[in-house]
Amino acid sequence: MSERAAENEPDPGGDTEMFRAFAEREQNYQPQSASKGPIVVAVAAVVVALVVFLVIIALG
């Protein structure tokens, strides 16, 4: 009988309130500066590769 009551409940898991809180946060979402880390690493790798390439050309 409790299974039927759960089926008839409009929000059996209580997820609606969690979704509302999530949606409110998403509207004011601002990425943190920590998310720039991979970009910095990628740019540094390209710069190092370019320097190595130029050194090889200069010595070659």
Secondary structure in CASP SS format (residue, H / E / C, confidence):
PFRMAT SS
TARGET T0000
AUTHOR 0000-0000-0000
METHOD secondary structure of the structure
MODEL  1
M C 1.00
S H 1.00
E H 1.00
R H 1.00
A H 1.00
A H 1.00
E H 1.00
N H 1.00
E C 1.00
P C 1.00
D C 1.00
P C 1.00
G C 1.00
G C 1.00
D H 1.00
T H 1.00
E H 1.00
M H 1.00
F H 1.00
R H 1.00
A H 1.00
F H 1.00
A H 1.00
E H 1.00
R H 1.00
E H 1.00
Q H 1.00
N C 1.00
Y C 1.00
Q C 1.00
P C 1.00
Q C 1.00
S H 1.00
A H 1.00
S H 1.00
K H 1.00
G H 1.00
P H 1.00
I H 1.00
V H 1.00
V H 1.00
A H 1.00
V H 1.00
A H 1.00
A H 1.00
V H 1.00
V H 1.00
V H 1.00
A H 1.00
L H 1.00
V H 1.00
V H 1.00
F H 1.00
L H 1.00
V H 1.00
I H 1.00
I H 1.00
A H 1.00
L H 1.00
G C 1.00
END
